[in-house]
Amino acid sequence: MKPQNKGVEEQDTNHPSIRRSRMDMQIEDGGDIVVKARFNLGSEKHFLEGCKGIVSEQLVFVKGESMSILKEFITKHNVPNDVPDPDEISSEDDEGERPPVKSKKIRRENN
């Protein structure tokens, strides 16, 4: 036999405005860490968790940290082995003859 008096929690979950205010309270409290990310870059494994705060703050934090890790990984693994000096590049360009540039003449008609 169920009690005739419903508990406060049961009544609250059926009413949308009460449900909304509970969500607002969770947001104001900062809630638990709900944003987590795990990714592998080659043999490197990374795991990130959002900082305490609302979900949007956690997302911003995890995004910033992951971008920093990605930037570091790309910088570390994208360095060419043989980088020519700028002087060598410009001297190679000067060796070949450049073809003459044809100028375009625009003819204007007077009406």
Buried (B, 14 or more C-beta within 10 A) or exposed (E): EEEEEEEEEEEBEEEEEEEEEEEEEEEEEBBEBEBEBEEEBEEEEBEBBBEEBBBEBBBBBBBEBBEEBEEEBEEEEEEEEEEEEEEEEEEEEEEEEEEEEEEEEEEEEEE
